Amino acid sequence: MIFSIDGKSYKDSGLTDWTKAEYNINEGEHIFEWKYIKDSSSAKYRDSVWIDNISIK
């Protein structure tokens, strides 16, 4: 999965447990983007990304 804010990317891949991520941003308009890109390997586990509890304050 690739998550980006205003074009700056933050990547995570492989089998991972739930994690908490926080990003500081300035006031104003921003573009948040989530992308899932399947690689060519065969996956032993589920090929998926789960996102939960998004909060913007």
N, CA, C and O atoms as CSV, one atom per row, in Angstrom:
chain,resi,resn,atom,element,x,y,z
A,1,MET,N,N,0.838,-1.166,0.000
A,1,MET,CA,C,0.000,0.000,0.000
A,1,MET,C,C,0.886,1.232,0.000
A,1,MET,O,O,1.947,1.259,0.623
A,2,ILE,N,N,0.435,2.230,-0.697
A,2,ILE,CA,C,1.112,3.519,-0.681
A,2,ILE,C,C,0.095,4.562,-0.236
A,2,ILE,O,O,-0.975,4.691,-0.831
A,3,PHE,N,N,0.433,5.295,0.800
A,3,PHE,CA,C,-0.388,6.400,1.272
A,3,PHE,C,C,0.385,7.683,1.000
A,3,PHE,O,O,1.580,7.757,1.283
A,4,SER,N,N,-0.276,8.680,0.460
A,4,SER,CA,C,0.422,9.932,0.206
A,4,SER,C,C,-0.414,11.132,0.632
A,4,SER,O,O,-1.644,11.117,0.584
A,5,ILE,N,N,0.301,12.169,1.049
A,5,ILE,CA,C,-0.301,13.457,1.376
A,5,ILE,C,C,0.362,14.475,0.467
A,5,ILE,O,O,1.574,14.678,0.531
A,6,ASP,N,N,-0.432,15.112,-0.377
A,6,ASP,CA,C,0.076,16.125,-1.307
A,6,ASP,C,C,1.261,15.612,-2.123
A,6,ASP,O,O,2.202,16.360,-2.390
A,7,GLY,N,N,1.219,14.347,-2.517
A,7,GLY,CA,C,2.255,13.784,-3.368
A,7,GLY,C,C,3.443,13.182,-2.633
A,7,GLY,O,O,4.270,12.521,-3.261
A,8,LYS,N,N,3.558,13.388,-1.325
A,8,LYS,CA,C,4.644,12.780,-0.548
A,8,LYS,C,C,4.177,11.400,-0.082
A,8,LYS,O,O,3.176,11.283,0.625
A,9,SER,N,N,4.909,10.359,-0.481
A,9,SER,CA,C,4.473,8.982,-0.237
A,9,SER,C,C,5.055,8.382,1.032
A,9,SER,O,O,6.188,8.664,1.423
A,10,TYR,N,N,4.236,7.542,1.662
A,10,TYR,CA,C,4.622,6.750,2.831
A,10,TYR,C,C,4.227,5.321,2.505
A,10,TYR,O,O,3.041,5.048,2.318
A,11,LYS,N,N,5.186,4.392,2.430
A,11,LYS,CA,C,4.921,3.016,1.993
A,11,LYS,C,C,4.947,2.041,3.160
A,11,LYS,O,O,5.603,2.267,4.177
A,12,ASP,N,N,4.215,0.952,2.978
A,12,ASP,CA,C,4.267,-0.182,3.883
A,12,ASP,C,C,3.942,-1.408,3.050
A,12,ASP,O,O,3.062,-1.360,2.191
A,13,SER,N,N,4.631,-2.485,3.291
A,13,SER,CA,C,4.337,-3.703,2.536
A,13,SER,C,C,4.663,-4.922,3.369
A,13,SER,O,O,5.348,-4.833,4.389
A,14,GLY,N,N,4.171,-6.044,2.930
A,14,GLY,CA,C,4.402,-7.291,3.639
A,14,GLY,C,C,3.323,-7.534,4.676
A,14,GLY,O,O,2.409,-6.726,4.841
A,15,LEU,N,N,3.436,-8.629,5.357
A,15,LEU,CA,C,2.476,-8.989,6.386
A,15,LEU,C,C,2.766,-8.174,7.642
A,15,LEU,O,O,3.817,-8.339,8.262
A,16,THR,N,N,1.858,-7.317,8.011
A,16,THR,CA,C,2.034,-6.480,9.197
A,16,THR,C,C,0.768,-6.512,10.030
A,16,THR,O,O,-0.317,-6.790,9.520
A,17,ASP,N,N,0.911,-6.232,11.295
A,17,ASP,CA,C,-0.234,-6.139,12.191
A,17,ASP,C,C,-0.791,-4.716,12.104
A,17,ASP,O,O,-0.209,-3.860,11.439
A,18,TRP,N,N,-1.909,-4.468,12.770
A,18,TRP,CA,C,-2.482,-3.134,12.803
A,18,TRP,C,C,-1.459,-2.169,13.403
A,18,TRP,O,O,-0.810,-2.482,14.402
A,19,THR,N,N,-1.323,-1.019,12.798
A,19,THR,CA,C,-0.425,0.006,13.316
A,19,THR,C,C,-1.141,1.351,13.316
A,19,THR,O,O,-2.093,1.563,12.566
A,20,LYS,N,N,-0.678,2.237,14.152
A,20,LYS,CA,C,-1.226,3.590,14.201
A,20,LYS,C,C,-0.236,4.524,13.523
A,20,LYS,O,O,0.966,4.456,13.784
A,21,ALA,N,N,-0.732,5.389,12.661
A,21,ALA,CA,C,0.131,6.353,11.982
A,21,ALA,C,C,-0.474,7.738,12.158
A,21,ALA,O,O,-1.686,7.918,12.038
A,22,GLU,N,N,0.375,8.706,12.440
A,22,GLU,CA,C,-0.065,10.096,12.579
A,22,GLU,C,C,0.820,10.984,11.715
A,22,GLU,O,O,2.029,10.770,11.626
A,23,TYR,N,N,0.214,11.980,11.081
A,23,TYR,CA,C,0.941,12.904,10.221
A,23,TYR,C,C,0.490,14.322,10.556
A,23,TYR,O,O,-0.708,14.593,10.643
A,24,ASN,N,N,1.435,15.209,10.741
A,24,ASN,CA,C,1.126,16.615,10.984
A,24,ASN,C,C,1.036,17.343,9.650
A,24,ASN,O,O,1.921,17.232,8.802
A,25,ILE,N,N,-0.043,18.085,9.482
A,25,ILE,CA,C,-0.214,18.869,8.262
A,25,ILE,C,C,-0.649,20.281,8.637
A,25,ILE,O,O,-1.229,20.501,9.700
A,26,ASN,N,N,-0.367,21.215,7.771
A,26,ASN,CA,C,-0.796,22.599,7.981
A,26,ASN,C,C,-2.261,22.756,7.613
A,26,ASN,O,O,-2.832,21.913,6.921
A,27,GLU,N,N,-2.866,23.847,8.083
A,27,GLU,CA,C,-4.243,24.154,7.698
A,27,GLU,C,C,-4.319,24.337,6.189
A,27,GLU,O,O,-3.335,24.687,5.539
A,28,GLY,N,N,-5.490,24.096,5.654
A,28,GLY,CA,C,-5.715,24.321,4.229
A,28,GLY,C,C,-6.100,23.052,3.512
A,28,GLY,O,O,-6.320,22.009,4.128
A,29,GLU,N,N,-6.179,23.156,2.201
A,29,GLU,CA,C,-6.551,22.021,1.365
A,29,GLU,C,C,-5.385,21.074,1.154
A,29,GLU,O,O,-4.251,21.503,0.943
A,30,HIS,N,N,-5.674,19.784,1.213
A,30,HIS,CA,C,-4.657,18.756,1.006
A,30,HIS,C,C,-5.271,17.604,0.221
A,30,HIS,O,O,-6.489,17.422,0.201
A,31,ILE,N,N,-4.410,16.838,-0.417
A,31,ILE,CA,C,-4.853,15.652,-1.138
A,31,ILE,C,C,-4.303,14.426,-0.423
A,31,ILE,O,O,-3.090,14.259,-0.294
A,32,PHE,N,N,-5.212,13.571,0.042
A,32,PHE,CA,C,-4.860,12.300,0.680
A,32,PHE,C,C,-5.168,11.208,-0.324
A,32,PHE,O,O,-6.248,11.194,-0.914
A,33,GLU,N,N,-4.228,10.287,-0.525
A,33,GLU,CA,C,-4.426,9.235,-1.514
A,33,GLU,C,C,-3.913,7.904,-0.982
A,33,GLU,O,O,-2.820,7.822,-0.422
A,34,TRP,N,N,-4.718,6.866,-1.167
A,34,TRP,CA,C,-4.338,5.508,-0.801
A,34,TRP,C,C,-4.339,4.680,-2.069
A,34,TRP,O,O,-5.299,4.720,-2.839
A,35,LYS,N,N,-3.254,3.919,-2.298
A,35,LYS,CA,C,-3.172,3.054,-3.483
A,35,LYS,C,C,-2.717,1.667,-3.056
A,35,LYS,O,O,-1.818,1.511,-2.230
A,36,TYR,N,N,-3.354,0.681,-3.634
A,36,TYR,CA,C,-2.907,-0.703,-3.441
A,36,TYR,C,C,-2.353,-1.179,-4.767
A,36,TYR,O,O,-3.035,-1.115,-5.789
A,37,ILE,N,N,-1.123,-1.654,-4.754
A,37,ILE,CA,C,-0.489,-2.144,-5.972
A,37,ILE,C,C,-0.055,-3.585,-5.728
A,37,ILE,O,O,0.758,-3.852,-4.842
A,38,LYS,N,N,-0.588,-4.500,-6.503
A,38,LYS,CA,C,-0.258,-5.919,-6.370
A,38,LYS,C,C,1.069,-6.194,-7.043
A,38,LYS,O,O,1.284,-5.808,-8.192
A,39,ASP,N,N,1.970,-6.871,-6.317
A,39,ASP,CA,C,3.239,-7.258,-6.940
A,39,ASP,C,C,3.060,-8.604,-7.641
A,39,ASP,O,O,1.965,-9.167,-7.638
A,40,SER,N,N,4.122,-9.115,-8.236
A,40,SER,CA,C,4.013,-10.348,-9.024
A,40,SER,C,C,4.167,-11.617,-8.203
A,40,SER,O,O,4.040,-12.716,-8.742
A,41,SER,N,N,4.438,-11.487,-6.907
A,41,SER,CA,C,4.616,-12.693,-6.094
A,41,SER,C,C,3.270,-13.338,-5.783
A,41,SER,O,O,2.230,-12.679,-5.786
A,42,SER,N,N,3.313,-14.635,-5.515
A,42,SER,CA,C,2.082,-15.289,-5.091
A,42,SER,C,C,1.975,-15.087,-3.579
A,42,SER,O,O,2.945,-15.295,-2.850
A,43,ALA,N,N,0.834,-14.696,-3.132
A,43,ALA,CA,C,0.653,-14.355,-1.728
A,43,ALA,C,C,0.150,-15.551,-0.940
A,43,ALA,O,O,-0.844,-16.180,-1.301
A,44,LYS,N,N,0.849,-15.852,0.135
A,44,LYS,CA,C,0.410,-16.918,1.026
A,44,LYS,C,C,-0.754,-16.413,1.883
A,44,LYS,O,O,-1.624,-17.191,2.273
A,45,TYR,N,N,-0.765,-15.127,2.169
A,45,TYR,CA,C,-1.803,-14.510,2.998
A,45,TYR,C,C,-2.749,-13.721,2.102
A,45,TYR,O,O,-2.573,-13.673,0.884
A,46,ARG,N,N,-3.724,-13.121,2.701
A,46,ARG,CA,C,-4.682,-12.325,1.933
A,46,ARG,C,C,-3.968,-11.175,1.235
A,46,ARG,O,O,-3.122,-10.500,1.822
A,47,ASP,N,N,-4.314,-10.971,0.008
A,47,ASP,CA,C,-3.808,-9.822,-0.727
A,47,ASP,C,C,-4.776,-8.669,-0.505
A,47,ASP,O,O,-5.715,-8.478,-1.277
A,48,SER,N,N,-4.542,-7.914,0.544
A,48,SER,CA,C,-5.472,-6.830,0.851
A,48,SER,C,C,-4.810,-5.812,1.758
A,48,SER,O,O,-3.755,-6.051,2.346
A,49,VAL,N,N,-5.465,-4.676,1.846
A,49,VAL,CA,C,-5.062,-3.616,2.767
A,49,VAL,C,C,-6.320,-3.202,3.505
A,49,VAL,O,O,-7.367,-2.994,2.891
A,50,TRP,N,N,-6.222,-3.083,4.801
A,50,TRP,CA,C,-7.353,-2.640,5.606
A,50,TRP,C,C,-7.009,-1.317,6.259
A,50,TRP,O,O,-5.946,-1.172,6.862
A,51,ILE,N,N,-7.903,-0.359,6.140
A,51,ILE,CA,C,-7.721,0.969,6.730
A,51,ILE,C,C,-8.925,1.226,7.622
A,51,ILE,O,O,-10.065,0.983,7.229
A,52,ASP,N,N,-8.658,1.724,8.841
A,52,ASP,CA,C,-9.741,1.888,9.801
A,52,ASP,C,C,-9.496,3.142,10.638
A,52,ASP,O,O,-8.353,3.556,10.828
A,53,ASN,N,N,-10.555,3.729,11.124
A,53,ASN,CA,C,-10.491,4.853,12.074
A,53,ASN,C,C,-9.668,6.033,11.585
A,53,ASN,O,O,-8.678,6.404,12.217
A,54,ILE,N,N,-10.060,6.617,10.481
A,54,ILE,CA,C,-9.385,7.816,9.978
A,54,ILE,C,C,-9.960,9.020,10.695
A,54,ILE,O,O,-11.177,9.192,10.761
A,55,SER,N,N,-9.079,9.856,11.231
A,55,SER,CA,C,-9.504,11.047,11.972
A,55,SER,C,C,-8.689,12.242,11.499
A,55,SER,O,O,-7.460,12.185,11.469
A,56,ILE,N,N,-9.368,13.323,11.130
A,56,ILE,CA,C,-8.686,14.552,10.747
A,56,ILE,C,C,-9.152,15.639,11.698
A,56,ILE,O,O,-10.340,15.951,11.785
A,57,LYS,N,N,-8.177,16.213,12.418
A,57,LYS,CA,C,-8.509,17.226,13.430
A,57,LYS,C,C,-7.854,18.536,13.115
A,57,LYS,O,O,-8.021,19.504,13.857
